[in-house]
Amino acid sequence: MSIKLLHTTARVLRKSGVRAARVAIAVTAITLFAGACHILDVNTPDIVPADGLNDPLALPTIRAGAIGDFGIAYTGSGASGSGGTVEGQILASGMLADEWINTETFPDRIQADARQTDPASGTFTGIFRNLARSHLSATTAAAKFRQLSDTTTNAGLTEMLSLAGYTRLFFAENYCSGVPLSYPNTDGTVNYGMPLTTAQMLDSALLRFDEALIAANALTNATARANFVALASVGKARTLLAMGRIVDADTVASAANVPTTFSYVVQHDLNTARQQNGVFSGIRKFKRYGVADGEGGVGLQWRTVLDPRTTFTRVPATNNGFDAATPQFDQLRYTDEKASITLATGMEGRLINAEAALLRSDTVTFLNNLNGLRTSPPLYILGGVQGTPAPSDQPKPLAAMASLTTPASATAAVDLLFAERARWLWGTGHRLNDLRRLVRAVGVRGGFGRAVNTVFPSGAYFKNGLTYGSDVNFPIPLDEQNNPNFTQCLDRLP
């Protein structure tokens, strides 16, 4: 059971006076009827006239644009005519955490890697804008599907609501408290949003996922209904986890709602740079990022401890990053520009179930959930061959791994849980929020109360004579101060 997004391109001319913008279009491959698999054929003109946006025939293109914008915000893309990198939330959040390390020369990325993020950074302003654009696209598309489609047969409404929920969830997981969400008015003016606390942002994400579940359950086709219930359920459970509502998250992420075989996958291709896998491009192609290892003395040992879920390579053995000095270790989960990236999976559901079991001291269920994944790795998680160059590094289904045994202590059990989450969810934008959960105070949104310098990279940074700073999330870009309702982050707490 899976949903896959395949990118092509189209252009949409919007009514509000905004110039024609090139957007990505996606085609979802799902099983529409029992016993038969179909591709949703989308007839997409190159230009959609402004007046045509209120025609049901425009819905596939509207949906396509929203999916394309989401892909840019989440996975990034290939560079647009330069030797730079268009990164999304996966690369940005993983570098502020301990997944990736900087291997190039741009000062703002170096500062972010050293946990000294700059609100004036052009790079990270662009990343924030792409997420804000995706939120607006998905929200607008959802409204169009509600207005123009038969929502019992067309899954566009539930899908767009889920994507809107994910954009709000990313704001809550990766940014400081106080993100404002603004909207353009039809007369060209802007409806400036008020800063939302992290709790308010999570509440709004939860609302979108609840709406998505209502729309998914209304679908008359059983297969489509099951797929989109699973998509919304993973998003809702992840939001509840970020809220600290683990019991509720466990219920929502049950195997009945989210089978382990389920995956919602963002696909990429070579048609345009916009459609390429940005994680591959940023690491393997442009060598701006690399696989970290025990970063700052406390990060996970991604390279020292070999694991088939987190394979890497340095070929040739003298390979350095763009800065010509930092050893370049390339990730092998995504081995070309066409590699797909999961957004929501049944695997994540089982990890949430395992965490809930651990917190209620049910060690048997905790281990059963973790070992179930290890003994039967989901087919949508692939591994490369450690240390090999392309093309022999092309990822393959994972073989069964040894089962885990009962941890020696409560602390060791938490270590094990987050290490398993790190390995399974590598390169999918989860790690930063997991580190934030570890250092959050006990009783505050599911926090585990660990000291920041035992979780986040700390001490002397390896470049430019810097020392790791104190940032555990990204600031809101300086140009948001054009919003009269916004001044700065409400707080930078985990």
C-alpha positions in Angstrom: 0.0 0.0 0.0 1.6 3.2 -1.1 1.2 6.6 -2.6 3.8 7.9 -5.0 4.3 11.4 -6.4 5.9 11.7 -9.9 7.0 15.2 -10.9 6.5 16.9 -14.3 6.1 20.6 -15.0 3.3 23.1 -15.7 2.6 26.8 -15.3 -0.3 28.5 -13.5 -1.4 32.1 -14.0 -3.1 33.2 -10.8 -6.0 35.7 -10.4 -4.4 37.9 -7.8 -2.1 39.6 -10.3 0.9 37.4 -9.4 3.0 36.8 -12.5 2.9 33.3 -14.1 5.0 31.0 -12.0 6.6 27.7 -13.0 5.4 24.9 -10.7 5.9 21.2 -10.5 3.1 18.8 -11.2 2.7 15.4 -9.7 0.8 12.3 -10.6 -0.2 10.0 -7.8 0.0 6.3 -8.4 -2.6 4.4 -6.3 -4.7 1.4 -6.7 -8.1 2.7 -7.6 -10.2 -0.4 -7.8 -9.8 -3.8 -6.2 -7.6 -6.0 -8.3 -6.4 -3.3 -10.7 -3.7 -0.6 -10.5 -4.2 2.6 -12.3 -2.3 5.9 -12.8 -4.3 9.0 -12.2 -4.0 10.6 -15.6 -3.7 14.4 -15.3 -4.3 16.4 -18.5 -2.2 19.5 -17.7 -2.0 22.5 -20.1 1.2 24.5 -20.0 -0.8 27.6 -19.1 -3.9 27.8 -17.0 -5.7 31.1 -17.6 -6.6 33.0 -14.4 -10.3 32.6 -15.1 -9.8 28.9 -15.5 -8.8 28.4 -11.9 -12.5 28.2 -10.9 -13.1 25.4 -13.4 -13.1 21.8 -12.1 -10.8 20.9 -15.0 -8.1 23.0 -13.4 -8.0 21.0 -10.3 -5.3 18.5 -11.4 -3.0 21.4 -12.2 -3.8 23.2 -9.0 -3.1 20.0 -7.1 0.1 19.5 -9.1 1.4 22.9 -8.2 0.8 22.4 -4.5 2.6 19.0 -4.6 5.5 20.6 -6.5 5.8 23.4 -4.0 5.7 20.9 -1.2 8.5 18.9 -2.7 10.7 21.9 -2.9 10.0 22.8 0.7 10.6 19.3 2.0 13.3 17.6 -0.2 14.8 20.6 -2.0 15.9 20.3 -5.6 18.8 20.5 -8.0 20.5 24.0 -8.3 18.7 26.4 -10.6 21.4 27.3 -13.1 24.3 27.7 -10.6 26.7 25.6 -8.6 24.7 26.3 -5.4 22.2 24.1 -3.7 18.4 24.5 -3.2 17.9 22.7 0.1 14.7 21.9 1.8 13.8 21.0 5.4 15.6 17.7 5.2 19.1 19.1 4.7 18.6 22.3 6.8 17.2 20.6 9.8 19.6 17.7 9.6 22.6 20.1 9.6 21.4 22.0 12.6 21.0 18.6 14.3 23.7 15.9 13.9 22.9 14.2 10.7 24.8 16.3 8.2 28.0 18.4 8.5 29.1 21.3 6.4 31.6 20.6 3.7 31.7 23.9 1.8 32.4 27.6 2.2 29.1 29.5 2.5 29.3 31.4 5.8 25.6 31.2 6.6 25.6 27.4 6.3 28.8 27.1 8.3 27.2 29.2 11.1 24.0 27.1 11.0 26.1 23.9 11.3 27.8 25.5 14.3 24.4 26.2 15.8 24.7 30.0 15.2 21.8 30.6 12.8 21.5 34.1 11.3 18.0 35.6 10.7 19.6 37.7 7.9 20.8 34.6 6.0 19.7 34.6 2.4 20.0 30.8 2.2 17.8 30.2 5.2 15.4 33.0 4.3 14.8 31.1 1.0 14.2 27.8 2.8 11.6 29.5 5.1 9.9 31.2 2.1 9.7 27.8 0.3 7.9 26.3 3.3 5.6 29.3 3.6 4.8 29.1 -0.2 4.1 25.4 0.2 1.7 26.1 3.0 -0.2 28.7 1.0 -0.3 26.4 -2.1 -1.7 23.4 -0.2 -4.2 25.6 1.7 -5.4 27.3 -1.5 -5.7 23.9 -3.3 -7.7 22.4 -0.5 -10.2 25.3 -0.7 -10.5 24.7 -4.5 -11.1 21.0 -4.1 -13.7 21.7 -1.4 -15.4 24.2 -3.8 -15.2 22.4 -7.1 -14.8 18.6 -6.7 -16.9 15.7 -5.6 -15.0 15.0 -2.4 -16.4 11.5 -2.1 -14.6 10.3 -5.2 -11.7 12.8 -5.5 -8.9 12.4 -3.0 -7.5 15.9 -3.7 -9.1 17.5 -0.7 -7.7 15.1 1.9 -4.3 15.0 0.3 -4.0 18.8 0.2 -5.2 19.1 3.8 -2.5 16.6 4.9 0.2 18.5 3.0 -1.0 21.8 4.7 -0.8 20.0 8.0 2.8 18.9 7.3 3.9 22.4 6.4 2.6 23.7 9.8 4.2 20.7 11.5 7.6 21.5 10.0 7.3 25.1 11.2 6.6 23.8 14.7 9.4 21.2 14.7 12.2 23.2 13.1 11.6 26.9 13.9 11.4 29.1 16.9 8.1 30.0 18.5 6.3 32.9 16.8 6.0 32.0 13.1 3.4 34.2 11.4 1.4 32.8 8.5 0.3 35.5 6.0 -2.0 35.3 3.0 -2.4 37.4 -0.2 -5.7 39.1 -0.7 -7.4 39.1 -4.1 -6.7 42.8 -4.5 -3.0 42.3 -4.2 -2.6 43.4 -0.6 -1.4 41.0 2.1 -3.3 39.7 5.1 -0.4 39.7 7.6 -0.6 36.9 10.1 -0.1 37.1 13.8 2.9 35.2 15.4 1.8 31.7 16.4 3.4 30.0 19.4 4.8 26.5 18.9 1.8 25.1 20.7 -0.6 27.1 18.5 1.2 26.0 15.4 0.9 22.3 16.5 -2.8 22.9 17.3 -3.4 24.2 13.8 -1.5 21.3 12.2 -3.6 18.9 14.2 -6.8 20.6 13.0 -5.6 20.1 9.3 -4.9 16.4 9.9 -8.3 16.0 11.6 -9.9 17.6 8.6 -7.9 15.4 6.3 -9.1 12.3 8.1 -12.7 13.4 7.8 -12.2 13.9 4.0 -10.3 10.6 3.7 -13.0 8.6 5.5 -15.7 10.1 3.1 -14.0 8.6 0.1 -16.1 5.8 -1.5 -13.2 3.9 -3.0 -11.8 1.5 -0.3 -8.2 1.5 -1.4 -8.0 5.3 -1.7 -9.7 5.7 1.6 -7.2 3.4 3.4 -4.2 5.1 1.8 -5.3 8.7 2.7 -6.5 7.7 6.1 -3.0 6.3 6.7 -1.3 9.5 5.4 -3.4 11.8 7.6 -3.0 9.4 10.6 0.8 9.4 10.4 0.8 13.2 10.3 -1.6 13.5 13.1 0.3 11.0 15.3 3.6 12.8 14.6 1.9 16.1 15.7 0.6 14.5 18.8 4.1 13.2 19.6 5.5 16.7 19.2 2.7 17.8 21.7 3.7 15.2 24.2 0.4 13.3 23.8 2.0 9.9 23.3 -1.0 7.9 24.4 -3.1 9.6 21.7 -0.4 9.3 19.1 -0.2 5.6 19.8 -3.9 5.1 19.2 -3.8 7.2 15.9 -0.7 5.3 14.6 -2.2 1.9 15.2 -1.5 -0.8 12.7 -5.2 -0.8 11.8 -4.9 2.9 10.7 -1.4 2.7 9.4 -0.2 -0.7 8.1 3.6 -1.1 8.2 3.6 -1.5 4.4 2.1 2.0 3.9 4.3 4.8 2.4 3.7 8.2 0.9 6.7 8.8 -1.3 7.9 11.9 -3.1 9.4 10.9 -6.4 11.9 12.9 -8.5 13.2 12.9 -12.0 15.6 14.6 -14.4 13.1 16.7 -16.5 14.2 19.9 -14.7 16.4 20.9 -11.9 13.3 21.7 -9.8 12.2 18.0 -10.0 15.5 16.5 -8.9 16.3 15.0 -5.4 17.7 17.9 -3.4 19.3 15.7 -0.8 21.3 13.9 -3.4 22.2 17.2 -5.1 23.3 19.0 -1.9 25.5 16.1 -0.7 26.7 14.0 -3.6 26.5 16.4 -6.5 27.5 19.8 -5.1 29.3 18.5 -1.9 27.9 21.2 0.3 26.8 18.7 3.0 28.3 15.4 4.2 27.4 12.6 6.6 28.4 13.6 10.2 29.9 11.3 12.8 29.7 11.9 16.5 29.5 15.6 15.7 30.5 17.9 18.6 31.5 14.9 20.7 27.9 13.9 21.4 26.2 13.4 18.0 25.2 9.9 16.8 28.1 7.9 15.3 26.6 7.6 11.9 29.9 6.4 10.3 31.8 4.8 13.1 28.9 2.4 13.9 28.2 0.7 10.5 24.5 0.1 9.8 22.7 -1.0 6.6 20.0 1.7 7.1 22.5 4.5 7.1 25.2 3.6 4.5 27.7 6.1 3.2 30.8 6.3 1.0 34.0 8.3 0.5 35.1 7.5 -3.0 37.8 8.1 -3.8 39.4 7.9 -0.4 40.7 11.4 -0.8 37.3 12.9 -1.7 36.8 16.3 -0.1 33.9 18.6 0.0 33.4 21.9 -2.0 35.8 23.6 0.5 38.5 21.2 -0.8 39.4 20.5 2.9 36.6 18.7 4.7 36.5 14.9 4.0 33.4 14.3 1.9 31.3 11.3 3.1 28.2 10.8 0.9 25.0 9.3 2.1 23.8 6.2 0.1 20.1 6.1 0.8 19.5 8.5 -2.2 22.0 7.7 -4.9 20.9 9.8 -7.8 18.7 12.7 -8.8 15.7 10.4 -9.4 15.7 8.8 -5.9 12.4 9.0 -4.1 12.0 10.2 -0.5 9.4 9.0 2.0 7.2 11.6 3.9 4.9 9.3 5.9 5.3 5.5 6.5 3.9 2.7 8.5 7.4 2.3 9.8 7.0 5.6 11.6 3.8 4.3 13.0 5.6 1.3 14.6 8.3 3.6 16.0 5.6 5.7 17.7 3.9 2.5 19.0 7.3 1.4 20.4 7.8 4.8 22.2 4.4 4.6 23.7 5.0 1.1 25.0 8.4 2.2 26.5 6.8 5.1 28.3 4.2 2.8 29.9 7.0 0.3 30.8 5.8 -2.4 28.4 9.2 -3.6 27.4 7.8 -6.6 25.5 5.7 -4.5 23.1 8.5 -1.9 22.9 10.9 -4.6 21.6 8.4 -6.3 19.5 7.7 -3.1 17.5 11.4 -2.4 17.0 12.3 -6.0 16.2 9.4 -6.4 13.8 11.0 -3.7 11.7 14.5 -5.2 12.0 13.5 -8.7 11.1 11.2 -7.6 8.2 12.5 -4.3 6.9 9.9 -2.4 4.9 10.6 -2.5 1.2 10.4 1.3 0.9 13.6 1.6 3.0 16.7 0.9 0.9 20.4 0.6 1.7 23.5 1.2 -0.4 26.7 -0.9 -0.3 29.0 0.6 2.2 32.0 2.4 0.7 31.3 1.7 -3.0 31.1 4.2 -5.8 28.2 4.5 -8.3 26.7 2.6 -10.0 27.3 -0.4 -7.6 26.1 1.7 -4.7 22.5 1.6 -6.0 20.3 0.9 -3.0 18.6 -2.4 -2.5 16.0 -3.8 -0.1 17.4 -4.3 3.4 18.2 -7.8 4.7 16.9 -8.9 8.1 18.9 -7.5 11.0 19.6 -9.1 14.4 17.0 -8.6 17.0 17.5 -6.3 19.9 17.6 -7.4 23.5 16.2 -5.8 26.6 18.1 -2.6 27.5 20.0 -2.6 30.8 18.4 0.5 32.2 15.7 3.1 31.5 18.3 5.5 30.1 19.6 2.8 27.8 16.1 2.1 26.6 15.6 5.7 25.6 19.0 5.7 23.9 18.0 2.7 22.0 14.6 4.1 20.9 16.1 7.3 19.6 19.0 5.5 17.9 16.5 3.3 16.1 14.4 6.3 15.1 17.6 8.0 13.8 18.6 5.1 11.7 15.2 4.3 10.2 14.2 7.9 9.7 17.6 9.1 8.4 17.3 11.8 5.8 13.6 12.4 6.2 13.6 15.5 8.4 12.9 13.9 11.8 16.2 14.2 13.6 16.1 17.9 14.7 12.8 17.6 16.5 13.9 14.3 18.1 16.9 16.1 19.6 14.7 18.9 20.7 12.4 16.4 22.4 15.4 14.8 24.2 16.4 18.2 25.7 12.9 19.6 26.4 12.1 19.7 30.1 10.3 16.7 31.5 6.6 17.4 31.4 6.9 19.9 28.6 5.5 18.4 25.4 6.9 15.0 26.0 10.4 16.1 27.0 13.1 13.8 28.3 15.0 16.4 30.3 18.5 15.8 29.0 21.2 18.5 29.1 21.6 20.3 25.7 25.4 19.7 25.6 24.9 16.0 25.9 22.5 15.8 22.9 23.3 18.7 20.5 26.8 19.1 19.1 28.8 21.3 21.5 32.3 22.7 22.2 34.8 23.7 19.6 33.5 23.7 16.0 35.9 22.2 13.4 35.9 25.2 11.0 36.7 28.9 11.0 37.7 29.0 14.6 34.0 28.8 15.7 32.5 27.4 18.9 29.1 25.7 18.7 26.4 28.1 19.7 23.1 27.5 21.6 20.5 27.3 18.8 18.2 24.3 18.8 15.9 25.6 16.1 15.9 28.1 13.2 15.0 31.8 13.7 12.3 33.5 11.6 14.0 35.5 8.8 14.7 39.1 9.2 12.5 40.2 6.3 9.4 38.9 8.1 9.7 42.2 10.0 7.9 43.7 7.0 4.9 42.2 8.7 3.7 44.8 11.2 2.5 42.1 13.5 5.9 40.5 13.8 9.1 41.6 15.6 11.2 38.5 16.4 10.9 35.0 17.7 8.8 34.8 20.9 11.4 32.3 22.2 14.1 29.9 21.0 13.3 27.2 23.5 13.4 23.5 22.5 
